[in-house]
Amino acid sequence: MSVTVRVAGALKERVAPDLTLEGVSTVGEAVTRLDLPADMGLVIMVNGKLAHWQTTLADGDVLHLTPVIGGG
């Protein structure tokens, strides 16, 4: 099973464009494999729909990660 990972913003410096991950069954497994900072807030989408860490992934899914932007 393969999942394509697409990222936005500052994540482009950490993740290769259109990265393909093999053998991940949930969003949490995929994000963990990317070795991103633990405190990084993310907006997670799978195939254009909002998702969460426990969302199950299927072959051919597209996982899109966008860092949360904060300020004040």
N, C-alpha and C positions, 0 to 999 in steps of 0.2 A: 504494500500500500504506500502511495506517495502523496504528500501534501505540499503545495507550493506556498511559500511564505513571502509576503510582500510587506514592506515597511514604509513608514513616512517619517518626516522630520529628522530628529537627531539619530534615530535608529539606523538611518542609511549609512552612518559611519561605522556601525557595528555588525550589520547583517548584509551579506552579498545580495545583489538584486535577483529577484525571482529564485531564491534558494529553494531547493527541493529537499524535504526531509522524508526519510523512509522509516517505517515501523513505529509511528506514533499513533496512539489511539485516542488521545484527548488533547485539548488545547494546552492544558497544564504540562503534559509531557513534551509538547513541541516547544513551548516557551522555556521550559527548564533546559532543554537541549541547546537553546540559543545562548545560554549563560549570560543573561542580562542582569543588571544590578537588581538585587532583591527589593529595593525600595522604589523602583521605577513604576509609576502608575501607567497603565496601558488602557487604551480603548481597543477592544478585541472584536473583530468581525470574522465570520466564516461565511463565505459565499454571499457577502453583502448584508448579512443579518447580524445583529449584536449577539455576542456569545460570552461565555465565561470559562473559567479554568476547567470545569467538569464537562464542557461540551464535547460530545463524541465526534471524532473526525472520520471521514470516509475517503476512500481512494479518489483522488482527483480534486478534493476540496482545496479552496484557496483561503488561507489564513492571512488576514491583514491586521497589522499591529501599528497603532499610532500612539506616541507618548502623550500623556496628559500634560497640558500646559497650564501652569499656575502662575499667579502673580498677585499683586496687591497694591 
